[in-house]
């Protein structure tokens, strides 16, 4: 099932689809174009719409201006513009692949919060932390709690790290340890 709608008209779409489901007694199969920057698209095997809330289950795909998210179950509250994605959630955005225990999403602020087991990677960096806040509008990821960032052969550990999503610049806050490869490792010499 695929739904595509403008962020501003999400409430009207939910009401109209709810009326269709109730009056027609069927589950719609709606197909439309891919979501643009101002649109929001949800695909799932099953959806339940009630008032301003949506629950999507089974092979869920969410396309928004934050990127493409996948998981097993998604909740959306239209009045608060918030959602939650569970069941092996994955976000692909700005060249980054982000995973974690669950995603708590604020669509209005374009922010995603991972409360535990946060992981993100690009072609160059790999980062793990207890928590992660993905700030799409600021092009930042804020990792906190037992942070480990691996940049090629360099390993940085600390309590709080901010990564610029576009430049991949790393800023650490608080006590930080950086481990560099030995010269022998880089030159190919044997010990």
C-alpha positions as MATLAB code, in Angstrom:
seq = 'XXXXXXXXXXXXXXXXXXXXXXXXXXXXXXXXXXXXXXXXXXXXXXXXXXXXXXXXXXXXXXXXXXXXXXXXXXXXXXXXXXXXXXXXXXXXXXXXXXXXXXXXXXXXXXXXXXXXXXXXXXXXXXXXXXXXXXXXXXXXXXXXXXXXXXXXXXXXXXXXXXXXXXXXXXXXXXXXXXXXXXXXXXXXXXX';
ca = [
       0.000    0.000    0.000;
       1.356    3.459   -0.868;
       0.082    6.823    0.364;
       1.476   10.126   -0.885;
       0.350   13.490    0.431;
       1.511   17.007    1.218;
       2.600   17.551    4.853;
       0.007   20.315    5.246;
      -2.872   18.102    4.110;
      -2.070   15.005    6.181;
      -5.142   15.467    8.407;
      -7.533   15.727    5.475;
      -5.981   12.683    3.809;
      -6.333   10.606    6.985;
      -9.996   11.628    7.364;
     -10.803   10.900    3.697;
      -9.112    7.516    3.700;
     -10.791    6.608    7.005;
     -14.182    7.436    5.471;
     -13.374    5.317    2.412;
     -12.391    2.347    4.550;
     -15.468    2.610    6.783;
     -18.001    3.271    3.997;
     -16.609    0.927    1.369;
     -15.547   -1.859    3.716;
     -12.249   -2.451    1.950;
      -8.556   -1.827    2.353;
      -7.421    0.632   -0.342;
      -4.542   -0.006   -2.677;
      -3.443    3.515   -3.575;
      -0.571    4.131   -5.966;
       0.988    7.516   -6.673;
       4.206    9.220   -7.694;
       7.311    9.226   -5.486;
       7.332   11.676   -2.575;
       8.873   15.072   -3.243;
      10.641   17.231   -0.653;
       7.337   18.649    0.665;
       5.511   15.327    0.575;
       5.409   12.435    2.973;
       4.868    8.868    1.796;
       4.117    5.716    3.791;
       4.067    2.197    2.367;
       3.093   -0.853    4.460;
       1.355   -4.217    4.313;
      -1.365   -2.998    6.707;
      -2.503    0.448    7.899;
      -4.988    1.548   10.539;
      -6.208    5.147   10.489;
      -8.152    6.553   13.432;
      -8.749   10.271   13.975;
      -5.316   11.877   13.601;
      -3.334    8.699   14.309;
      -1.908    6.136   11.918;
      -0.436    2.704   12.626;
       1.400    0.958    9.779;
       2.592   -2.657   10.085;
       4.651   -5.026    7.982;
       7.492   -4.024    5.663;
       7.019   -0.329    6.463;
       8.718    2.287    4.293;
       8.519    5.987    5.171;
       9.788    8.572    2.688;
      10.040   12.123    3.978;
      12.325   15.134    3.776;
      14.400   13.365    6.459;
      15.209   10.482    4.129;
      13.962    6.929    3.628;
      13.128    4.901    6.738;
      12.233    1.222    6.929;
      11.061   -0.986    9.785;
       8.357   -3.375   10.940;
       5.893   -1.020   12.678;
       5.309    2.741   12.468;
       3.089    5.055   14.514;
       2.255    8.593   13.385;
       0.412   11.264   15.383;
      -0.664   13.981   12.960;
      -1.568   16.544   15.638;
       1.929   16.467   17.179;
       3.741   15.637   13.899;
       5.620   12.868   15.696;
       6.123    9.205   14.998;
       7.909    6.080   16.142;
       9.450    3.296   14.068;
      10.396   -0.091   15.554;
      11.492   -3.503   14.332;
      15.008   -3.147   12.913;
      14.563    0.504   11.920;
      16.908    1.895    9.256;
      17.286    5.463    7.983;
      19.113    6.280    4.745;
      19.746   10.008    4.510;
      22.467   12.291    3.129;
      24.783    9.342    2.398;
      24.384    7.927    5.921;
      22.862    4.633    7.066;
      21.477    4.922   10.612;
      20.148    2.087   12.811;
      19.155    1.626   16.447;
      16.713    0.122   18.922;
      13.863    2.362   17.732;
      13.371    5.732   16.070;
      11.462    8.539   17.773;
      10.741   11.037   14.999;
       9.750   14.703   15.079;
       8.731   15.521   11.517;
       8.168   19.247   12.201;
      11.729   19.707   13.497;
      13.172   17.097   11.093;
      14.797   15.284   14.015;
      15.215   11.631   14.824;
      16.160   10.278   18.265;
      17.532    6.802   18.960;
      17.350    6.007   22.711;
      19.732    3.013   22.642;
      22.087    0.954   20.445;
      22.680    3.795   17.982;
      24.803    3.107   14.902;
      25.566    5.233   11.858;
      27.907    4.838    8.937;
      28.954    6.520    5.724;
      31.585    5.488    3.189;
      34.275    7.008    5.424;
      33.017    6.903    9.052;
      31.445    4.352   11.384;
      30.009    5.499   14.717;
      28.314    3.751   17.649;
      26.826    5.238   20.821;
      24.246    4.675   23.520;
      22.061    7.426   22.025;
      21.901    9.428   18.829;
      20.037   12.566   17.792;
      19.947   13.029   13.993;
      19.311   16.740   13.289;
      18.497   16.945    9.597;
      17.996   20.746    9.400;
      21.354   21.392   11.111;
      23.140   18.636    9.149;
      24.352   17.163   12.453;
      24.328   13.917   14.354;
      24.836   14.168   18.113;
      26.046   10.910   19.677;
      26.125   10.496   23.467;
      27.192    7.791   25.896;
      30.147    5.492   25.193;
      30.700    6.943   21.726;
      33.104    5.180   19.357;
      33.894    6.751   15.976;
      36.185    5.041   13.487;
      37.549    7.239   10.701;
      39.639    4.994    8.451;
      42.396    3.759   10.860;
      41.728    6.355   13.571;
      39.530    5.529   16.551;
      37.919    8.209   18.713;
      36.089    7.413   21.966;
      34.284    9.758   24.329;
      31.044   10.796   25.983;
      29.677   13.185   23.344;
      30.518   13.603   19.667;
      28.926   15.831   17.035;
      29.337   14.828   13.388;
      28.611   17.199   10.507;
      26.566   15.083    8.098;
      27.838   16.857    4.970;
      31.539   17.413    5.723;
      31.950   14.489    8.182;
      33.830   16.838   10.518;
      33.974   15.360   14.032;
      33.755   17.483   17.210;
      34.076   15.849   20.614;
      32.868   17.363   23.881;
      34.266   16.212   27.206;
      37.006   13.690   27.872;
      38.025   12.101   24.564;
      40.595    9.538   23.473;
      41.998    9.366   19.943;
      43.983    6.315   18.864;
      46.127    6.701   15.747;
      47.736    3.877   13.768;
      51.441    3.334   14.307;
      53.884    4.515   11.650;
      54.820    0.896   10.943;
      51.215    0.126   10.096;
      51.005    2.958    7.554;
      54.341    2.302    5.846;
      53.826   -1.414    5.500;
      56.964   -2.222    7.524;
      57.079   -5.418    9.539;
      57.901   -5.378   13.239;
];
